[in-house]
Protein backbone atom coordinates (compact mmCIF):
# COMPACT_ATOMS: atom_id res chain seq x y z
CA UNK A 1 0.00 0.00 0.00
CA UNK A 2 1.33 3.42 -0.96
CA UNK A 3 1.69 6.30 1.46
CA UNK A 4 0.10 9.71 0.86
CA UNK A 5 3.50 11.18 0.01
CA UNK A 6 4.27 8.41 -2.53
CA UNK A 7 0.87 8.97 -4.12
CA UNK A 8 1.46 12.73 -4.29
CA UNK A 9 4.91 12.26 -5.85
CA UNK A 10 3.46 9.96 -8.53
CA UNK A 11 0.58 12.31 -9.41
CA UNK A 12 2.87 15.36 -9.53
CA UNK A 13 5.36 13.54 -11.76
CA UNK A 14 2.59 12.59 -14.19
CA UNK A 15 1.16 16.13 -14.24
CA UNK A 16 4.60 17.62 -14.82
CA UNK A 17 5.29 15.12 -17.62
CA UNK A 18 2.02 15.77 -19.45
CA UNK A 19 2.57 19.54 -19.32
CA UNK A 20 -0.89 20.56 -18.11
CA UNK A 21 -1.03 23.73 -16.03
CA UNK A 22 -2.19 22.81 -12.52
CA UNK A 23 -2.31 23.95 -8.92
CA UNK A 24 -2.31 21.73 -5.83
CA UNK A 25 -4.92 22.99 -3.39
CA UNK A 26 -7.06 21.60 -0.56
CA UNK A 27 -5.66 19.73 2.42
CA UNK A 28 -2.24 19.02 0.93
CA UNK A 29 -1.77 22.74 0.25
CA UNK A 30 -2.85 23.59 3.80
CA UNK A 31 -0.44 20.91 5.04
CA UNK A 32 2.38 22.60 3.14
CA UNK A 33 1.64 26.11 4.43
CA UNK A 34 0.21 25.25 7.83
CA UNK A 35 -0.17 22.44 10.34
CA UNK A 36 -0.15 19.02 8.64
CA UNK A 37 -2.93 16.49 9.08
CA UNK A 38 -3.80 13.17 7.47
CA UNK A 39 -5.77 13.28 4.24
CA UNK A 40 -6.84 10.57 1.80
CA UNK A 41 -7.19 12.63 -1.33
CA UNK A 42 -5.44 15.26 -3.37
CA UNK A 43 -7.13 18.30 -4.87
CA UNK A 44 -5.91 19.98 -8.03
CA UNK A 45 -7.17 22.80 -10.22
CA UNK A 46 -6.34 22.28 -13.90
CA UNK A 47 -6.23 24.34 -17.04
CA UNK A 48 -7.19 21.55 -19.41
CA UNK A 49 -8.35 21.97 -22.98
CA UNK A 50 -10.60 19.47 -24.74
CA UNK A 51 -7.76 18.59 -27.14
CA UNK A 52 -5.57 17.59 -24.15
CA UNK A 53 -7.98 15.02 -22.69
CA UNK A 54 -6.54 11.97 -24.46
CA UNK A 55 -2.99 12.90 -23.47
CA UNK A 56 -4.09 13.50 -19.87
CA UNK A 57 -5.91 10.16 -19.68
CA UNK A 58 -2.89 8.37 -21.18
CA UNK A 59 -0.69 9.86 -18.45
CA UNK A 60 -2.82 8.10 -15.82
CA UNK A 61 -3.66 4.87 -17.65
CA UNK A 62 -1.19 2.71 -15.70
CA UNK A 63 -1.59 2.38 -11.96
CA UNK A 64 -4.78 4.42 -11.81
CA UNK A 65 -8.46 4.02 -12.51
CA UNK A 66 -9.52 6.88 -14.77
CA UNK A 67 -12.67 7.19 -16.85
CA UNK A 68 -12.10 9.16 -20.06
CA UNK A 69 -15.81 10.06 -20.24
CA UNK A 70 -15.60 11.62 -16.75
CA UNK A 71 -12.68 13.77 -17.85
CA UNK A 72 -14.59 14.90 -20.94
CA UNK A 73 -17.71 15.69 -18.90
CA UNK A 74 -15.66 17.91 -16.53
CA UNK A 75 -16.03 20.80 -18.97
CA UNK A 76 -19.60 21.09 -17.65
CA UNK A 77 -20.81 21.51 -14.05
CA UNK A 78 -19.62 20.42 -11.58
CA UNK A 79 -16.32 20.77 -13.54
CA UNK A 80 -14.72 17.89 -11.66
CA UNK A 81 -13.40 14.35 -12.14
CA UNK A 82 -11.10 12.03 -10.20
CA UNK A 83 -8.55 9.30 -10.56
CA UNK A 84 -8.18 6.41 -8.12
CA UNK A 85 -4.90 4.80 -7.18
CA UNK A 86 -4.82 1.06 -7.95
CA UNK A 87 -2.48 0.41 -5.01
CA UNK A 88 -4.44 2.12 -2.24
CA UNK A 89 -7.71 3.82 -1.34
CA UNK A 90 -6.26 7.22 -2.28
CA UNK A 91 -7.75 9.45 -4.95
CA UNK A 92 -6.98 12.70 -6.71
CA UNK A 93 -9.80 15.12 -7.45
CA UNK A 94 -9.31 17.44 -10.41
CA UNK A 95 -11.32 20.64 -10.89
CA UNK A 96 -11.30 22.48 -14.22
CA UNK A 97 -10.46 26.17 -13.72
CA UNK A 98 -13.67 28.11 -14.19
CA UNK A 99 -14.30 31.69 -15.27
CA UNK A 100 -14.64 32.84 -11.67
CA UNK A 101 -12.69 35.99 -10.69
CA UNK A 102 -11.38 34.60 -7.40
CA UNK A 103 -10.42 31.21 -8.84
CA UNK A 104 -8.62 32.85 -11.77
CA UNK A 105 -6.79 35.23 -9.45
CA UNK A 106 -5.81 32.40 -7.10
CA UNK A 107 -4.52 30.35 -10.05
CA UNK A 108 -2.45 33.29 -11.30
CA UNK A 109 -0.84 33.54 -7.82
CA UNK A 110 0.17 29.86 -7.57
CA UNK A 111 3.70 29.23 -6.36
CA UNK A 112 6.25 26.69 -7.58
CA UNK A 113 7.76 24.67 -4.72
CA UNK A 114 9.49 21.33 -4.25
CA UNK A 115 7.46 18.62 -2.50
CA UNK A 116 9.29 15.42 -1.59
CA UNK A 117 11.89 16.19 -4.25
CA UNK A 118 9.37 16.91 -7.05
CA UNK A 119 8.53 20.29 -8.58
CA UNK A 120 4.95 21.31 -7.82
CA UNK A 121 2.66 24.27 -8.43
CA UNK A 122 0.70 25.01 -5.26
CA UNK A 123 -1.94 27.48 -4.16
CA UNK A 124 -0.53 30.53 -2.32
CA UNK A 125 -1.07 30.55 1.45
CA UNK A 126 -3.62 33.39 1.34
CA UNK A 127 -5.68 31.55 -1.26
CA UNK A 128 -5.63 28.34 0.79
CA UNK A 129 -7.02 30.29 3.74
CA UNK A 130 -9.71 31.96 1.64
CA UNK A 131 -10.73 28.69 -0.06
CA UNK A 132 -10.98 26.91 3.30
CA UNK A 133 -13.11 29.71 4.75
CA UNK A 134 -15.32 29.74 1.65
CA UNK A 135 -15.81 25.94 1.73
CA UNK A 136 -16.65 26.19 5.42
CA UNK A 137 -19.39 28.66 4.51
CA UNK A 138 -20.82 26.22 1.95
CA UNK A 139 -20.51 23.18 4.20
CA UNK A 140 -19.59 24.04 7.80
CA UNK A 141 -16.70 21.93 9.04
CA UNK A 142 -14.28 22.24 11.92
CA UNK A 143 -11.70 20.65 9.61
CA UNK A 144 -11.92 23.53 7.11
CA UNK A 145 -11.67 26.13 9.86
CA UNK A 146 -8.83 24.23 11.52
CA UNK A 147 -6.89 24.04 8.27
CA UNK A 148 -7.37 27.78 7.65
CA UNK A 149 -6.33 28.57 11.22
CA UNK A 150 -3.25 26.36 10.89
CA UNK A 151 -2.10 28.17 7.75
CA UNK A 152 -2.81 31.54 9.36
CA UNK A 153 -0.89 30.61 12.52
CA UNK A 154 2.19 29.38 10.65
CA UNK A 155 2.23 32.04 7.91
CA UNK A 156 0.73 35.09 9.69
CA UNK A 157 3.86 37.25 9.42
CA UNK A 158 4.23 36.58 5.69
CA UNK A 159 0.59 36.94 4.59
CA UNK A 160 -0.74 39.77 2.41
CA UNK A 161 -3.38 41.18 4.80
CA UNK A 162 -4.84 43.55 2.20
CA UNK A 163 -5.36 40.73 -0.27
CA UNK A 164 -7.00 38.59 2.43
CA UNK A 165 -9.38 41.40 3.45
CA UNK A 166 -10.29 42.25 -0.15
CA UNK A 167 -11.20 38.71 -1.13
CA UNK A 168 -12.76 37.83 2.25
CA UNK A 169 -15.26 40.63 1.68
CA UNK A 170 -15.90 39.55 -1.91
CA UNK A 171 -16.39 35.91 -0.83
CA UNK A 172 -18.46 36.81 2.23
CA UNK A 173 -16.04 35.24 4.72
CA UNK A 174 -14.83 38.39 6.50
CA UNK A 175 -16.33 37.25 9.84
CA UNK A 176 -14.29 34.03 9.83
CA UNK A 177 -11.17 35.86 8.64
CA UNK A 178 -11.59 38.24 11.59
CA UNK A 179 -11.85 35.16 13.82
CA UNK A 180 -8.45 34.01 12.54
CA UNK A 181 -6.88 37.44 12.98
CA UNK A 182 -8.18 37.88 16.52
CA UNK A 183 -7.40 34.31 17.58
CA UNK A 184 -11.05 33.34 18.13
CA UNK A 185 -10.58 30.62 15.52
CA UNK A 186 -7.49 28.59 16.36
CA UNK A 187 -5.80 25.57 14.86
CA UNK A 188 -6.84 22.24 16.26
CA UNK A 189 -4.35 20.92 18.78
CA UNK A 190 -3.94 17.21 19.39
N, C-alpha and C positions, 0 to 999 in steps of 0.2 A: 504494500500500500504506500502510495506517495504522500509526502508531507505537503503542507500548504506552500512552503517555500519552493519545493521542487516543481509543484504544479505551476506556480507563478513564473518561475524561470522558463519552463517549457512554453507557456502561452506567450510570454514576452518575446522569446526567441522566434517563435512562429510569426508574430505580428511584425517584428523588425524585419524578418526575411521577406515577407510578402509586400512590405512597403506601404501599408495602409496607415494613414494618419490616425492616431489614437491617443487616448488619455485614460490612465488608470484613475479611478475614483472610488467612492464608497469606503468600505471598512479598511481595505488595504491602504488606501491613501491616508485615512485617518490614523492608521497604525504607523505609517511613515512619519507623519508630522506630529503625532501626539503620543498617547499612551496605548501601546499595543494590546490587542485582545484577540481571541480565537475567532476565526471566521471560516465558513465552508464554501464561500464563493468569491469570485472576483467580479468586479464591475468595471466595464470599459465604455467609453464614448468613442464612436468611430466616425470618421468621414469616409464613407464607402459609397462608391458609385455603382450603378447597376451593372456596368461592364466589368467590374472587379469581383463580382460575386463568385464566379467559377474559380478564379485564382484564390480567393479567400477560402472557399470550401476545400479546395485541394490542399491548402496549407494545414488543414485540420483533419484530413481524411484518415490519417494513421494515428491510433492511440486515443481518438476522440469519437464521440457520437455527435454528428452534426447533420441536420436535415436541410438540404439545399433549398427546399420550398419555404422553410422558416426564415432563412436568410433573405430570400427574395420578398417575402411578405413583410419584412421589417421596414420597408419604405412606406408603409401605411401604419396608422395607429395600431398598436401602442409603440411602434418603432423599436422593437426589441426582439432578440433571439438569444439562444444560448447554445453552448457546447458542453458536453459532459465528458469527464475523464473516464476512460475505460479501466483505469487502474485503481480508482477510488470513488468516493461519493461526491467528489468536488465538481463544481461547475463554474463556468465563466458566463456571465451575462453581458451581452453587447447591446448598446443603445445607439441608434443612428442619431447623429447630431441634427437637431431640429432648428427651424428658423425662429428661435426664441432668443431675445436679446441677452438675457443672463447667460444661457447656455453657450451662446456664441462668444460672449466676452470671456467666460470661464475657460473655454477651449483655447482662445487666443493667448491666455495667460499661463497655459500649462508649462511645466518646468521639466527639463531633462535631468534625470538623476541616474545613479547606478544602484540597482537593487540586486543583492546577492550576485554581484559580478556582471550583471546584464544591464545594458542601457535601457532606460524606460522613460516614457513621457507620463507625467503625473500631474494631477490637479494641484494648483497652488493652495497653500494652507488656508487662505481666506475663503477660497471657493469651496473647500471641503467643509469648513464651518457653516457657510451659508447654505450649502446643499443639505447638510445634516439638519439644520434648523428648519429648512423648508419641508423636508420629508417628515420631520416630527409634526409639523403643522398638518400635513395631509393624513398622517397615521401616527398619532402620539405614541412615543416609545422612549422609555428611559435609556435604551441603548443608543438611539440617535442623539439625545441630549448629552449623554455621557461621552460619546465620541467627540462631539463638538466642544464640550468642556475640556476634554483631554488635549485636543489640538490647541485650544485657546491657552490653556495653562502652560504648555510646553513652548509655544511660539509667541506668547503675548508681546514680548519686547520687539519682535521682528515684523509684526502684522501691520498692514496698512489700515489704520483705524478709519480714515475717511472713506476708503473703498467699502469697508465692512458696513459702515453706517448708511452709505448711499444705497447699496443693494439690499440691505436689511429692510429699509423703508419700502423699496420697490417690491420686494418679495413678501412684505407684511410680517416679518419676523423680528422687528425691532425690539419687542418686549423680551423675547428670549435672548437676543444679543445683549440687551442691557443686563439680563440675569447673569450672563457670562462675565461681563465687564465688572459687575459689582460683587461677584462671587456667590450670588444666590444659587446659581447653577454650577455645580462642581463636578469634577471627574469622579467616576465611581472608584472607590478604593476597596481592594480586596486583600 
